[in-house]
Structures are given as structure tokens and as C-alpha cells.
Amino acid sequence: MAEPLNNEALATLFTAARTHNGWQDKPVTDAQLTEIYQLLRMGPTSANCSPARFLFVRSAEGKEQLRPTLSSGNLEKTMSAPVTAIVAWDPQFYDALPTLFPHGDARSWFTSSAELAEETAFRNSSLQAAYLITACRALGLDTGPMSGFDRAKVDAAFFADNGWKSNLLINIGYGDVSKVYGRLPRLDFADACVLG
């Protein structure tokens, strides 16, 4: 059994980590993005379905394509971020299940129910987005997840050819600590949890 992480590691991943709204002028490399993906892909998903797909928007052209999809509150921080990950899900994620889950015919679970397929894809791509945030933090990068964007516009601009569906956006880079908001409160255990 694994040993618990020390307080420094817990601070990096959770207790001292923050959502960033401003960014240093410092690039994120292709090698870093590859390393992030290599980590996040190891997180568990239902039947190892791995429905998330990641588009890392880095170029000026890509950012301009993203601009009209963003809410006003997310515009400046997204345009200045070195990378904006569009976390999406593949509606045909189940086509990879014979490889990803060879223990049984998991593909048929989803081809027989479009509702179940969509629910599974959305839920598990959200889970994989959380793994992306954690992987970034573990590798020394900061993140700023967002849901203030027009999904239909993002899908039309970036996924018209492959049919992926956007879930959320995550800015990635080296955060500018001068633009971090004060720590907001969290719900106490008694307010959010029930022991059954």
C-alpha cells in the first residue's frame, strides 16, 4: 500500500494550490504537455473508457478563434495564458473499448444507449479534466479552469470535423501570483458530507 503524501506534496496539489487568473510570459513546451497527458491518462475512468479529448490552444491564430466563444470575464486571462486546454469528449469513445477494456463487450453497453453513452462521456471527461489540473500542479504548472464560454461556438470552431463536444476550458501556464484572488471559503465536512 502506498504511503500518504507529505504536507509539501499535499500543498502542491491541494491546500496551497490556487486557480490562476493571470500569467507570466513564460511558455509551456510540447514536452510538458506530453508529460501532463502521460500522467493524467493513468487516472481511473468507468470501464477505462477514457472519453476525454484535449485540444491545447497555443497559437495566436487559435486564441483568436477562441476569443468570440469566451465570456467577458474569461477573455483577458485566456488570451494571455500560454495554453488553453479545451477539454472535450468523444461521442464515439466506445469504439476504443475493445482495446481499453478487453475484459468484456463494453462497447455494446454504450452503442445500445445514446443516453448512457453521453452521460458516461460527460461524467468521465469531467473526471479527466480534474486529473489534468492535478497533473499540471504535480509538474510545477498552474491552472485556471473555466466554464464561461459558448459550447456550441467552441464545437463549431474547433470540432466540426471530428464531432467532439467541449466540456470545459483550462488555462495552463505559470501563474502571476499578483492576480490571484484571496482564498475563498470551503464547506465544512458536516455541511457537505454524511456518514451512512
Disulfide bonds with the S-S distance in Angstrom:
none
